[in-house]
Amino acid sequence: MRIVWHIVLGAWLLVGAQIGGVATAQTAYPAQADSCGQTLTVRVAETYFPFSVKNDNGDPSGTDIKFIRQILSSMGCRFEFVFMPWKRALHGIENGELDVLPSASITPEREEFARFSHPYRNEVSGMVIRKGDIGRFPLQTVDDIFLYNMKLVYVRGAYRGALFAAFLEMPGADEQLIEVSKAEHGLNLLLNGRIDGVVGSPAITLAYADQVGFADQIMAHPFKFGVDPIHLMYSKKSVSKELVGRIDVALDAAVKTQAYKALYGIDAVTGMSGN
């Protein structure tokens, strides 16, 4: 059964108040008020920690949820979060049954049926190491992984950007790498001193480490394999170009705040560009 969390809420951004680390101040709107002209359905994931998860109460939670709630509420929009698998959500965007799909990358195929927001965060591909090891591995290029004989772990089949894909094809790379089926397996190897770094999204690895009580033992290495912009994807059949532009105005203002930077950390965008 599809779980829907229906929110009828409006808010205007004000200094001095916060919701989950994002600066806002709430102002209730009458139920009939809706500056977006419709109730927007927004797909959320159940297990995409820390960006989108189902909490113990069965409600959506996570950094993307907080940020999207802030943006749409600041405009006086009505919206509802809908738990939905990724492939079904893509189909929903294509046929107009779903309005908004977060955590999306732009592809030519998707541009046929979808519109895209300005980037609202980045997806960083990098690595996490033990605290205190940063001086041991002053990486500048992937060649330095060989130079410092750095042993890394990565999740089998996961794409970590063009640079890491190229590294996988380099002679001798297999001697520096261990494949695992889950990122938490790699974290265990790191904490036990069997490897030097976990390749993946540092935000996800650090969030998991915080959950299990090991966040104080690891850190994100400054070297990055790639940084890809992440967007809100809208259905062309249900969301107008004009509404996308208006949401972008609110989004652009929000990403300039310190609260936004605190919310997303290493994944925060540093500049905006239209599509």
C-alpha positions, -999 to +999 in steps of 0.1 A: +000+000+000+013+034-009+022+055+020+014+092+016+023+120+040+001+149+031+013+183+042-006+215+039+018+241+051+033+275+041+063+294+053+084+324+045+121+324+050+131+345+080+164+348+099+165+334+134+143+303+131+151+268+120+134+235+109+159+206+111+189+229+105+174+250+077+165+286+085+127+292+082+098+307+101+064+290+097+032+309+088+001+288+084-019+293+052-056+287+048-063+253+034-075+267+001-044+289-004-020+274-029+004+296-048+016+267-069-018+261-083-018+223-074-008+198-048+026+186-058+034+149-053+071+144-043+087+110-044+108+100-014+129+069-008+128+047+023+164+038+027+185+065+010+202+076+042+209+104+050+190+121+022+157+103+023+145+076+047+114+063+064+117+070+101+105+049+130+070+066+128+067+057+091+072+093+080+097+107+055+130+121+070+164+131+059+183+161+045+165+162+011+132+160+029+141+189+051+153+210+022+124+203-001+099+209+027+115+243+033+115+254-003+079+244-011+066+257+022+083+290+017+063+294-015+029+285+001+027+253-020+007+223-010+026+191-014+027+154-004+056+130+000+050+096-015+072+066-009+079+050-043+106+028-059+130+046-082+119+029-115+082+034-107+089+071-099+107+076-133+076+061-150+054+084-129+073+115-140+071+104-176+034+098-176+024+127-153+013+106-123+042+120-102+052+157-101+086+158-085+115+133-082+145+145-061+180+132-063+180+132-101+208+137-127+201+152-161+203+129-191+192+134-227+167+106-223+151+122-193+150+157-209+125+143-233+098+140-206+111+160-177+122+195-166+150+200-141+157+225-113+189+242-107+213+219-087+203+218-051+232+196-039+261+177-053+268+140-053+304+137-043+324+106-051+354+104-028+367+084+001+366+082+038+398+074+058+407+071+095+413+103+113+450+110+116+458+093+083+454+125+062+491+132+064+499+097+052+480+101+020+484+136+004+467+125-028+467+149-058+459+124-086+448+088-088+485+079-096+492+088-060+471+058-049+499+037-063+526+060-049+514+056-014+503+020-018+469+029-006+444+000-001+408+009-009+375-008-007+345-001-030+310-015-034+308-039-063+289-025-093+285+010-080+294+039-103+318+064-087+325+088-115+346+088-147+378+092-128+373+062-106+361+042-136+394+051-154+414+041-123+397+007-123+412+001-158+447+011-149+474-017-146+478-028-111+446-011-098+431-045-088+460-049-063+449-017-045+412-025-044+388-048-025+352-053-036+324-056-011+287-060-014+278-033+011+294-001+022+292-010+059+315-040+052+341-016+039+337+006+070+344-024+092+376-032+073+387+004+076+381+005+114+399-028+118+430-013+100+428-038+070+424-010+044+432+027+042+400+041+026+364+035+017+354+048-018+319+061-022+298+091-011+315+105+020+282+119+033+265+085+032+295+067+048+299+093+076+261+093+083+262+055+087+293+057+109+274+083+131+245+059+134+267+031+147+289+053+169+321+055+149+319+089+134+347+103+156+371+078+142+369+086+105+369+116+082+363+125+045+396+128+025+397+160+004+405+141-028+374+136-050+368+112-078+340+133-091+313+159-082+280+156-100+251+181-096+218+167-083+185+182-093+147+181-087+131+164-117+096+175-127+071+159-150+065+180-182+029+167-182+020+181-148+045+209-139+048+240-159+081+257-169+069+288-151+064+269-118+099+253-122+113+288-126+095+301-095+107+272-074+143+278-086+141+314-073+134+300-038+160+273-042+187+298-053+180+320-022+181+290+002+214+276-010+232+309-001+224+305+036+247+292+062+219+268+074+219+252+040+257+247+041+254+232+075+227+209+063+245+195+033+282+200+042+305+185+016+275+180-007+265+216-007+265+234-041+288+265-044+272+281-074+241+280-095+235+274-132+203+273-152+192+245-174 
